[in-house]
């Protein structure tokens, strides 16, 4: 029994050591990957034609609804039609006929927002690619948007990326299936047209800030906390020090100013809105949002894109970042550790004013 106990402890220590070594190596490699990503392009642009996707769904269902003999006849007729189409197109090219009708394109982008709008970098790269080929007169961009909002500066940048599309004179449509609130609606309002599902959540045109304060707890335990600043408004509120009425008033003033900027931004892009009625921080579901002009139509993104397939080539464009080693290994717990180690390494290389 003593031997088995010691052997079990040896196995446990060995396993712990191996896991620790794997995590450390993963963090180091990921930090190197991050640094390389800052100086190079560590991702790829993925392009997929959605017309083909929807056609395959239709053909698959039609085939299953037919008997075996009918299915063979259907497949044979479809292949014959495709060959005839290809042959005709080839003959036109050979004869130098350039009169072939060029279908407009609808570029589909996706944004899945968290509190930091982390998807902004992928969105930025996708927009840059689309703007390099899109034609203002004929093409359109559709953004499938899902976000409950987050940091003001992060969503301000994300919305500014969409503003690049409007600045080029390219029609922009925002499709909201679930939620585009607060910063999410800041992005959606950039679009020429907002389409939402019946129970999608929209609005929340307001600003909120909340923070705990541990001053009384520290004071009770005889712990002093000092905040030293240069500049009257460098720190208006703190979670450990004693907050003053003057600091609190300044903080509220900044919140109000941010809210005014938010309302101005939305009002410029949707001039038909009654800002007094909708900019109170409230939210509306799809049908109610239509009544107050927060959106322009009730429709799911699938319905909108299927209709677009009848008049244009619908192309999904997305930029995919290469996964780090911990992500490939499924080491979710090391992701936070990786982020912490990377921040520490960055602090040593670049001293920054926080």
Buried (B, 14 or more C-beta within 10 A) or exposed (E): EEEEEEEEEEEEEEEEEEEEEBBEEBBBBBBEBBBEBEEEEBBEBEEEBBBEBBEEEEEEEEBEEEEEEEBEEBEEEEEEEEEEEEEEEEEEEEEEEEEEEEEBBBBBBBBEBEEEBEBBBBBBBBBEBBBEEBEEEEBBBBBBBBBBBBEBEBBBBBBBBBBBBBEBEBBBBBBBBBBBBBBBBBBBBBBBBBBBBEEBBBBBBBBEEEEEBBBEEBEEEEEEEEEEEEEEEEBBBBEBBEBEEEBEEBBEEBBEEBBEEBBEBBBEBBEEBEBEEBBEBEBBBBBBBBEBBBBBBBBBBEBBBBEBBEEBBBBBBBBEEEEBBBBEEEBEEBBEBBBEBBEEBBEEEEEEEE
